[in-house]
């Protein structure tokens, strides 16, 4: 499938979920969802990360979170995670990036990363700063 076709399919779905989003906002959000899919972030989502993902998508689409209404108003809305496991897109708040969420986000995990925080063994258990190079994105 061509990437343009995949973006259009996701964009059409997001248009139903975010009816007040602009055409440009829907396209940016659809491209973001496609990128997250290639990062395989859905495998380890929990309630807090799902809420964080929704808030990130709202920001990418240009929709103020207070303008978003849940389809099921009685459904509990989880507290958003204080970190993310997917790449950051412009408009999202700066948060720590963990490659995969461990049970305890402060526990060391995964191989050492040359672009992340490093201790004597190359890991120190802290989440690395958001951004692909480990450095805060330039604004």
OpenMM code with the backbone's topology and positions (N, CA, C; nanometers):
from openmm import Vec3, app, unit

residues = "UNK UNK UNK UNK UNK UNK UNK UNK UNK UNK UNK UNK UNK UNK UNK UNK UNK UNK UNK UNK UNK UNK UNK UNK UNK UNK UNK UNK UNK UNK UNK UNK UNK UNK UNK UNK UNK UNK UNK UNK UNK UNK UNK UNK UNK UNK UNK UNK UNK UNK UNK UNK UNK UNK UNK UNK UNK UNK UNK UNK UNK UNK UNK UNK UNK UNK UNK UNK UNK UNK UNK UNK UNK UNK UNK UNK UNK UNK UNK UNK UNK UNK UNK UNK UNK UNK UNK UNK UNK UNK UNK UNK UNK UNK UNK UNK UNK UNK UNK UNK UNK UNK UNK UNK UNK UNK UNK UNK UNK UNK UNK UNK UNK UNK UNK UNK UNK UNK UNK UNK UNK UNK UNK UNK UNK UNK UNK UNK UNK UNK UNK UNK UNK UNK UNK UNK UNK UNK UNK".split()
positions = [
    Vec3(0.0851, -0.1169, 0.0000),
    Vec3(0.0000, 0.0000, 0.0000),
    Vec3(0.0899, 0.1234, 0.0000),
    Vec3(0.0545, 0.2188, -0.0796),
    Vec3(0.1290, 0.3440, -0.0843),
    Vec3(0.1055, 0.4209, 0.0446),
    Vec3(0.2069, 0.4939, 0.0885),
    Vec3(0.1941, 0.5685, 0.2136),
    Vec3(0.0859, 0.6753, 0.2041),
    Vec3(0.0670, 0.7338, 0.0860),
    Vec3(-0.0380, 0.8348, 0.0688),
    Vec3(-0.1765, 0.7736, 0.0911),
    Vec3(-0.1944, 0.6488, 0.0454),
    Vec3(-0.3229, 0.5810, 0.0645),
    Vec3(-0.3463, 0.5505, 0.2125),
    Vec3(-0.2411, 0.5059, 0.2815),
    Vec3(-0.2536, 0.4764, 0.4244),
    Vec3(-0.2896, 0.6026, 0.5016),
    Vec3(-0.2258, 0.7131, 0.4677),
    Vec3(-0.2560, 0.8403, 0.5357),
    Vec3(-0.4013, 0.8787, 0.5119),
    Vec3(-0.4520, 0.8610, 0.3911),
    Vec3(-0.5911, 0.8961, 0.3621),
    Vec3(-0.6897, 0.8111, 0.4413),
    Vec3(-0.6603, 0.6820, 0.4572),
    Vec3(-0.7481, 0.5938, 0.5344),
    Vec3(-0.7516, 0.6378, 0.6801),
    Vec3(-0.6344, 0.6635, 0.7378),
    Vec3(-0.6277, 0.7072, 0.8778),
    Vec3(-0.6911, 0.8458, 0.8918),
    Vec3(-0.6676, 0.9324, 0.7954),
    Vec3(-0.7241, 1.0684, 0.7989),
    Vec3(-0.8767, 1.0639, 0.8017),
    Vec3(-0.9349, 0.9756, 0.7212),
    Vec3(-1.0813, 0.9627, 0.7192),
    Vec3(-1.1342, 0.9148, 0.8546),
    Vec3(-1.0633, 0.8234, 0.9172),
    Vec3(-1.1046, 0.7757, 1.0500),
    Vec3(-1.0919, 0.8860, 1.1538),
    Vec3(-0.9820, 0.9600, 1.1489),
    Vec3(-0.9626, 1.0689, 1.2441),
    Vec3(-1.0649, 1.1804, 1.2241),
    Vec3(-1.1097, 1.2010, 1.1014),
    Vec3(-1.2109, 1.3043, 1.0757),
    Vec3(-1.3406, 1.2728, 1.1505),
    Vec3(-1.3697, 1.1446, 1.1676),
    Vec3(-1.4886, 1.1064, 1.2447),
    Vec3(-1.4678, 1.1312, 1.3934),
    Vec3(-1.3471, 1.1060, 1.4419),
    Vec3(-1.3167, 1.1238, 1.5842),
    Vec3(-1.2947, 1.2701, 1.6201),
    Vec3(-1.2407, 1.3477, 1.5269),
    Vec3(-1.2075, 1.4889, 1.5513),
    Vec3(-1.2790, 1.5775, 1.4486),
    Vec3(-1.4119, 1.5905, 1.4574),
    Vec3(-1.4857, 1.6641, 1.3550),
    Vec3(-1.4525, 1.8130, 1.3472),
    Vec3(-1.3924, 1.8701, 1.4503),
    Vec3(-1.3606, 2.0135, 1.4470),
    Vec3(-1.2191, 2.0419, 1.3977),
    Vec3(-1.1428, 1.9377, 1.3655),
    Vec3(-1.0048, 1.9573, 1.3198),
    Vec3(-1.0030, 2.0117, 1.1774),
    Vec3(-0.9010, 2.0913, 1.1498),
    Vec3(-0.8825, 2.1423, 1.0141),
    Vec3(-0.8308, 2.0307, 0.9238),
    Vec3(-0.8391, 2.0519, 0.7930),
    Vec3(-0.7876, 1.9531, 0.6974),
    Vec3(-0.6381, 1.9320, 0.7199),
    Vec3(-0.5651, 2.0405, 0.7431),
    Vec3(-0.4205, 2.0299, 0.7684),
    Vec3(-0.3929, 1.9551, 0.8991),
    Vec3(-0.4710, 1.9832, 1.0030),
    Vec3(-0.4538, 1.9151, 1.1309),
    Vec3(-0.4803, 1.7662, 1.1192),
    Vec3(-0.5841, 1.7290, 1.0446),
    Vec3(-0.6138, 1.5868, 1.0245),
    Vec3(-0.5015, 1.5162, 0.9494),
    Vec3(-0.4454, 1.5826, 0.8495),
    Vec3(-0.3360, 1.5231, 0.7735),
    Vec3(-0.2132, 1.5035, 0.8625),
    Vec3(-0.1782, 1.6063, 0.9428),
    Vec3(-0.0638, 1.5931, 1.0346),
    Vec3(-0.0871, 1.4800, 1.1337),
    Vec3(-0.2079, 1.4707, 1.1885),
    Vec3(-0.2392, 1.3649, 1.2849),
    Vec3(-0.2328, 1.2274, 1.2182),
    Vec3(-0.2829, 1.2151, 1.0964),
    Vec3(-0.2795, 1.0862, 1.0252),
    Vec3(-0.1357, 1.0443, 0.9976),
    Vec3(-0.0518, 1.1368, 0.9541),
    Vec3(0.0890, 1.1043, 0.9303),
    Vec3(0.1570, 1.0607, 1.0599),
    Vec3(0.1186, 1.1228, 1.1698),
    Vec3(0.1747, 1.0873, 1.3001),
    Vec3(0.1331, 0.9460, 1.3393),
    Vec3(0.0057, 0.9118, 1.3208),
    Vec3(-0.0422, 0.7772, 1.3541),
    Vec3(0.0304, 0.6725, 1.2699),
    Vec3(0.0519, 0.7000, 1.1430),
    Vec3(0.1236, 0.6056, 1.0554),
    Vec3(0.2664, 0.5866, 1.1061),
    Vec3(0.3334, 0.6949, 1.1425),
    Vec3(0.4704, 0.6838, 1.1944),
    Vec3(0.4724, 0.6019, 1.3227),
    Vec3(0.3784, 0.6285, 1.4148),
    Vec3(0.3720, 0.5522, 1.5391),
    Vec3(0.3481, 0.4041, 1.5107),
    Vec3(0.2700, 0.3750, 1.4076),
    Vec3(0.2470, 0.2354, 1.3709),
    Vec3(0.3757, 0.1671, 1.3298),
    Vec3(0.4604, 0.2365, 1.2579),
    Vec3(0.5884, 0.1763, 1.2185),
    Vec3(0.6810, 0.1589, 1.3380),
    Vec3(0.6577, 0.2369, 1.4444),
    Vec3(0.7372, 0.2237, 1.5670),
    Vec3(0.6827, 0.1136, 1.6583),
    Vec3(0.5716, 0.0519, 1.6197),
    Vec3(0.5088, -0.0582, 1.6933),
    Vec3(0.4759, -0.0231, 1.8376),
    Vec3(0.4258, 0.0980, 1.8596),
    Vec3(0.3970, 0.1422, 1.9958),
    Vec3(0.2698, 0.0808, 2.0529),
    Vec3(0.1823, 0.0292, 1.9701),
    Vec3(0.0545, -0.0238, 2.0184),
    Vec3(0.0705, -0.1509, 2.1005),
    Vec3(0.1836, -0.2187, 2.0862),
    Vec3(0.2032, -0.3462, 2.1552),
    Vec3(0.1997, -0.3354, 2.3070),
    Vec3(0.2375, -0.2204, 2.3616),
    Vec3(0.2515, -0.2088, 2.5064),
    Vec3(0.1683, -0.0955, 2.5651),
    Vec3(0.0638, -0.0533, 2.4970),
    Vec3(-0.0178, 0.0567, 2.5491),
    Vec3(-0.0924, 0.0145, 2.6750),
    Vec3(-0.0990, 0.1052, 2.7692),
    Vec3(-0.1815, 0.0871, 2.8883),
    Vec3(-0.2733, 0.2088, 2.8960),
    Vec3(-0.3544, 0.2199, 2.9989),
    Vec3(-0.4516, 0.3290, 3.0072),
    Vec3(-0.3843, 0.4660, 3.0065),
    Vec3(-0.2765, 0.4811, 3.0836),
    Vec3(-0.2076, 0.6099, 3.0904),
    Vec3(-0.1427, 0.6486, 2.9586),
    Vec3(-0.0801, 0.5513, 2.8906),
    Vec3(-0.0181, 0.5798, 2.7608),
    Vec3(-0.1228, 0.6055, 2.6532),
    Vec3(-0.2356, 0.5365, 2.6617),
    Vec3(-0.3437, 0.5605, 2.5652),
    Vec3(-0.3960, 0.7028, 2.5803),
    Vec3(-0.4125, 0.7471, 2.7029),
    Vec3(-0.4572, 0.8845, 2.7263),
    Vec3(-0.3533, 0.9839, 2.6760),
    Vec3(-0.2250, 0.9574, 2.7027),
    Vec3(-0.1177, 1.0456, 2.6535),
    Vec3(-0.1199, 1.0507, 2.5018),
    Vec3(-0.1402, 0.9352, 2.4362),
    Vec3(-0.1441, 0.9314, 2.2896),
    Vec3(-0.2602, 1.0147, 2.2356),
    Vec3(-0.3765, 1.0029, 2.2988),
    Vec3(-0.4922, 1.0813, 2.2564),
    Vec3(-0.4637, 1.2309, 2.2722),
    Vec3(-0.4062, 1.2705, 2.3842),
    Vec3(-0.3737, 1.4116, 2.4054),
    Vec3(-0.2713, 1.4604, 2.3032),
    Vec3(-0.1716, 1.3761, 2.2717),
    Vec3(-0.0732, 1.4131, 2.1696),
    Vec3(-0.1398, 1.4315, 2.0337),
    Vec3(-0.2305, 1.3409, 1.9989),
    Vec3(-0.3004, 1.3533, 1.8700),
    Vec3(-0.3871, 1.4785, 1.8641),
    Vec3(-0.4532, 1.5100, 1.9747),
    Vec3(-0.5332, 1.6323, 1.9784),
    Vec3(-0.4450, 1.7537, 1.9517),
    Vec3(-0.3276, 1.7562, 2.0125),
    Vec3(-0.2381, 1.8701, 1.9933),
    Vec3(-0.1856, 1.8766, 1.8506),
    Vec3(-0.1504, 1.7617, 1.7932),
    Vec3(-0.1023, 1.7600, 1.6548),
    Vec3(-0.2128, 1.8065, 1.5596),
    Vec3(-0.3372, 1.7661, 1.5882),
    Vec3(-0.4505, 1.8034, 1.5032),
    Vec3(-0.4955, 1.9472, 1.5272),
    Vec3(-0.4418, 2.0112, 1.6317),
    Vec3(-0.4780, 2.1501, 1.6601),
    Vec3(-0.6100, 2.1655, 1.7328),
    Vec3(-0.6490, 2.0656, 1.8093),
    Vec3(-0.7754, 2.0703, 1.8833),
    Vec3(-0.7447, 2.0892, 2.0313),
    Vec3(-0.7991, 2.1941, 2.0933),
    Vec3(-0.7782, 2.2089, 2.2373),
    Vec3(-0.8410, 2.0898, 2.3109),
    Vec3(-0.7695, 2.0297, 2.4051),
    Vec3(-0.8222, 1.9118, 2.4757),
    Vec3(-0.9595, 1.9352, 2.5389),
    Vec3(-0.9859, 2.0567, 2.5825),
    Vec3(-1.1164, 2.0838, 2.6442),
    Vec3(-1.2307, 2.0815, 2.5420),
    Vec3(-1.1981, 2.0889, 2.4131),
    Vec3(-1.3008, 2.0811, 2.3081),
    Vec3(-1.3327, 1.9377, 2.2682),
    Vec3(-1.2540, 1.8407, 2.3177),
    Vec3(-1.2744, 1.7006, 2.2821),
    Vec3(-1.3722, 1.6374, 2.3794),
    Vec3(-1.4721, 1.5679, 2.3246),
    Vec3(-1.5679, 1.4962, 2.4087),
    Vec3(-1.5563, 1.3480, 2.3797),
    Vec3(-1.5487, 1.2693, 2.4864),
    Vec3(-1.5443, 1.1239, 2.4703),
    Vec3(-1.6764, 1.0742, 2.4126),
    Vec3(-1.6699, 0.9714, 2.3294),
    Vec3(-1.7920, 0.9123, 2.2736),
    Vec3(-1.8772, 0.8520, 2.3841),
    Vec3(-1.8111, 0.8008, 2.4883),
    Vec3(-1.8808, 0.7451, 2.6038),
    Vec3(-1.8463, 0.8320, 2.7251),
    Vec3(-1.9264, 0.9335, 2.7538),
    Vec3(-1.8915, 1.0280, 2.8607),
    Vec3(-1.8717, 0.9636, 2.9976),
    Vec3(-1.9348, 0.8495, 3.0232),
    Vec3(-1.9199, 0.7846, 3.1529),
    Vec3(-1.7933, 0.7007, 3.1626),
    Vec3(-1.7210, 0.6848, 3.0514),
    Vec3(-1.5989, 0.6050, 3.0516),
    Vec3(-1.4915, 0.6816, 3.1292),
    Vec3(-1.4231, 0.6149, 3.2229),
    Vec3(-1.3191, 0.6853, 3.2984),
    Vec3(-1.2027, 0.7225, 3.2072),
    Vec3(-1.1586, 0.8458, 3.2182),
    Vec3(-1.0462, 0.8959, 3.1393),
    Vec3(-0.9225, 0.8858, 3.2273),
    Vec3(-0.8287, 0.7994, 3.1925),
    Vec3(-0.7102, 0.7725, 3.2749),
    Vec3(-0.6206, 0.8954, 3.2849),
    Vec3(-0.5381, 0.8977, 3.3882),
    Vec3(-0.4362, 1.0011, 3.3994),
    Vec3(-0.3329, 0.9769, 3.2907),
    Vec3(-0.2947, 1.0813, 3.2162),
    Vec3(-0.1956, 1.0602, 3.1101),
    Vec3(-0.0595, 1.0227, 3.1675),
    Vec3(0.0091, 0.9341, 3.0988),
    Vec3(0.1438, 0.8946, 3.1396),
    Vec3(0.2347, 1.0167, 3.1345),
    Vec3(0.3347, 1.0187, 3.2200),
    Vec3(0.4312, 1.1293, 3.2253),
    Vec3(0.5487, 1.1048, 3.1306),
    Vec3(0.5367, 1.0049, 3.0448),
    Vec3(0.6386, 0.9722, 2.9463),
    Vec3(0.5670, 0.9188, 2.8236),
    Vec3(0.6407, 0.9010, 2.7149),
    Vec3(0.5819, 0.8394, 2.5950),
    Vec3(0.6783, 0.7372, 2.5387),
    Vec3(0.6251, 0.6453, 2.4584),
    Vec3(0.7067, 0.5416, 2.3954),
    Vec3(0.7112, 0.5618, 2.2437),
    Vec3(0.6633, 0.6728, 2.1966),
    Vec3(0.6608, 0.7025, 2.0533),
    Vec3(0.7335, 0.8333, 2.0296),
    Vec3(0.7680, 0.8579, 1.9037),
    Vec3(0.8423, 0.9780, 1.8700),
    Vec3(0.7549, 1.1017, 1.8859),
    Vec3(0.8201, 1.2109, 1.9163),
    Vec3(0.7520, 1.3385, 1.9393),
    Vec3(0.7359, 1.4113, 1.8068),
    Vec3(0.6228, 1.4766, 1.7922),
    Vec3(0.5938, 1.5595, 1.6764),
    Vec3(0.5761, 1.7021, 1.7254),
    Vec3(0.6068, 1.7964, 1.6419),
    Vec3(0.5909, 1.9371, 1.6786),
    Vec3(0.4511, 1.9615, 1.7350),
    Vec3(0.4452, 2.0334, 1.8437),
    Vec3(0.3181, 2.0633, 1.9080),
    Vec3(0.2931, 1.9804, 2.0316),
    Vec3(0.3655, 1.8706, 2.0465),
    Vec3(0.3500, 1.7865, 2.1653),
    Vec3(0.4394, 1.8404, 2.2758),
    Vec3(0.3945, 1.8305, 2.4004),
    Vec3(0.4808, 1.8761, 2.5097),
    Vec3(0.6047, 1.7879, 2.5221),
    Vec3(0.7111, 1.8470, 2.5716),
    Vec3(0.8356, 1.7744, 2.5924),
    Vec3(0.8191, 1.6824, 2.7120),
    Vec3(0.8389, 1.5527, 2.6907),
    Vec3(0.8282, 1.4508, 2.7957),
    Vec3(0.9419, 1.3511, 2.7783),
    Vec3(0.9742, 1.2757, 2.8833),
    Vec3(1.0740, 1.1704, 2.8666),
    Vec3(1.0259, 1.0652, 2.7665),
    Vec3(1.1209, 1.0089, 2.6929),
    Vec3(1.0927, 0.9037, 2.5955),
    Vec3(1.1524, 0.7735, 2.6462),
    Vec3(1.0687, 0.6717, 2.6607),
    Vec3(1.1159, 0.5385, 2.6975),
    Vec3(1.0882, 0.4472, 2.5789),
    Vec3(1.1872, 0.3688, 2.5339),
    Vec3(1.1644, 0.2823, 2.4182),
    Vec3(1.0459, 0.1887, 2.4360),
    Vec3(1.0267, 0.1313, 2.5531),
    Vec3(0.9103, 0.0496, 2.5857),
    Vec3(0.8828, 0.0716, 2.7330),
    Vec3(0.7570, 0.0833, 2.7721),
    Vec3(0.7295, 0.1110, 2.9132),
    Vec3(0.7527, -0.0105, 3.0021),
    Vec3(0.8493, -0.0021, 3.0916),
    Vec3(0.8656, -0.1116, 3.1871),
    Vec3(0.7597, -0.0988, 3.2960),
    Vec3(0.7507, -0.1998, 3.3831),
    Vec3(0.6555, -0.1914, 3.4937),
    Vec3(0.6824, -0.0684, 3.5787),
    Vec3(0.8094, -0.0370, 3.5991),
    Vec3(0.8496, 0.0804, 3.6759),
    Vec3(0.9331, 0.1676, 3.5826),
    Vec3(0.8827, 0.2862, 3.5440),
    Vec3(0.9550, 0.3682, 3.4460),
    Vec3(1.0942, 0.4126, 3.4916),
    Vec3(1.1294, 0.3941, 3.6185),
    Vec3(1.2626, 0.4330, 3.6630),
    Vec3(1.3611, 0.3169, 3.6601),
    Vec3(1.3136, 0.1975, 3.6241),
    Vec3(1.3993, 0.0790, 3.6188),
    Vec3(1.4796, 0.0787, 3.4897),
    Vec3(1.6117, 0.0482, 3.4961),
    Vec3(1.6889, 0.0389, 3.3719),
    Vec3(1.6299, -0.0690, 3.2810),
    Vec3(1.6328, -0.0443, 3.1523),
    Vec3(1.5780, -0.1389, 3.0567),
    Vec3(1.6450, -0.1204, 2.9225),
    Vec3(1.6401, -0.2226, 2.8431),
    Vec3(1.6893, -0.2168, 2.7062),
    Vec3(1.8401, -0.1995, 2.6984),
    Vec3(1.8938, -0.2071, 2.5759),
    Vec3(2.0382, -0.1904, 2.5570),
    Vec3(2.0776, -0.0453, 2.5802),
    Vec3(2.2053, -0.0233, 2.6078),
    Vec3(2.2520, 0.1137, 2.6267),
    Vec3(2.2358, 0.1885, 2.4950),
    Vec3(2.2110, 0.3173, 2.5074),
    Vec3(2.1895, 0.3996, 2.3890),
    Vec3(2.2952, 0.5087, 2.3868),
    Vec3(2.3663, 0.5225, 2.2765),
    Vec3(2.4689, 0.6264, 2.2717),
    Vec3(2.4113, 0.7665, 2.2817),
    Vec3(2.2829, 0.7828, 2.2503),
    Vec3(2.2239, 0.9155, 2.2532),
    Vec3(2.1411, 0.9398, 2.3783),
    Vec3(2.1409, 0.8476, 2.4720),
    Vec3(2.0627, 0.8647, 2.5938),
    Vec3(2.1526, 0.8883, 2.7127),
    Vec3(2.0924, 0.9020, 2.8321),
    Vec3(2.1744, 0.9206, 2.9508),
    Vec3(2.2606, 0.7965, 2.9734),
    Vec3(2.3788, 0.8171, 3.0237),
    Vec3(2.4640, 0.7005, 3.0443),
    Vec3(2.5330, 0.7076, 3.1792),
    Vec3(2.5374, 0.5948, 3.2430),
    Vec3(2.6110, 0.5789, 3.3668),
    Vec3(2.7315, 0.4924, 3.3363),
    Vec3(2.7923, 0.4326, 3.4376),
    Vec3(2.9111, 0.3507, 3.4145),
    Vec3(2.8853, 0.2351, 3.3188),
    Vec3(2.7650, 0.1794, 3.3197),
    Vec3(2.7366, 0.0668, 3.2315),
    Vec3(2.6615, 0.1096, 3.1056),
    Vec3(2.6519, 0.2410, 3.0799),
    Vec3(2.5809, 0.2903, 2.9619),
    Vec3(2.4340, 0.3143, 2.9863),
    Vec3(2.3840, 0.2781, 3.1074),
    Vec3(2.2441, 0.3015, 3.1407),
    Vec3(2.2404, 0.3522, 3.2845),
    Vec3(2.1465, 0.4390, 3.3114),
    Vec3(2.1327, 0.4819, 3.4497),
    Vec3(1.9887, 0.4740, 3.4979),
    Vec3(1.8988, 0.4193, 3.4151),
    Vec3(1.7619, 0.3993, 3.4587),
    Vec3(1.6725, 0.5190, 3.4399),
    Vec3(1.7296, 0.6326, 3.4017),
    Vec3(1.6447, 0.7497, 3.3807),
    Vec3(1.5934, 0.7499, 3.2378),
    Vec3(1.4720, 0.8002, 3.2167),
    Vec3(1.4258, 0.8135, 3.0791),
    Vec3(1.5141, 0.9141, 3.0057),
    Vec3(1.5400, 0.8894, 2.8799),
    Vec3(1.6194, 0.9855, 2.8041),
    Vec3(1.5305, 1.1020, 2.7638),
    Vec3(1.5876, 1.2190, 2.7377),
    Vec3(1.5054, 1.3332, 2.6963),
    Vec3(1.4341, 1.3018, 2.5658),
    Vec3(1.3218, 1.3664, 2.5470),
    Vec3(1.2445, 1.3462, 2.4251),
    Vec3(1.3234, 1.3980, 2.3061),
    Vec3(1.3082, 1.3346, 2.1958),
    Vec3(1.3739, 1.3768, 2.0729),
    Vec3(1.4578, 1.2632, 2.0186),
    Vec3(1.4699, 1.2523, 1.8854),
    Vec3(1.5377, 1.1403, 1.8247),
    Vec3(1.6860, 1.1332, 1.8583),
    Vec3(1.7525, 1.2442, 1.8845),
    Vec3(1.8951, 1.2398, 1.9125),
    Vec3(1.9237, 1.2362, 2.0609),
    Vec3(1.8211, 1.2397, 2.1440),
    Vec3(1.8399, 1.2434, 2.2880),
    Vec3(1.8510, 1.3855, 2.3392),
    Vec3(1.8606, 1.4804, 2.2485),
    Vec3(1.8668, 1.6208, 2.2876),
    Vec3(1.7291, 1.6825, 2.2714),
    Vec3(1.6978, 1.7824, 2.3520),
    Vec3(1.5669, 1.8455, 2.3350),
    Vec3(1.5525, 1.9000, 2.1936),
    Vec3(1.4374, 1.8870, 2.1321),
    Vec3(1.4170, 1.9391, 1.9976),
    Vec3(1.4311, 2.0896, 1.9971),
    Vec3(1.4811, 2.1413, 1.8882),
    Vec3(1.4917, 2.2868, 1.8760),
    Vec3(1.3574, 2.3432, 1.8401),
    Vec3(1.3219, 2.4495, 1.9050),
    Vec3(1.1907, 2.5117, 1.8818),
    Vec3(1.2014, 2.6189, 1.7764),
] * unit.nanometer
topology = app.Topology()
chain = topology.addChain("A")
for resn in residues:
    res = topology.addResidue(resn, chain)
    for name in ("N", "CA", "C"):
        topology.addAtom(name, app.Element.getBySymbol(name[0]), res)
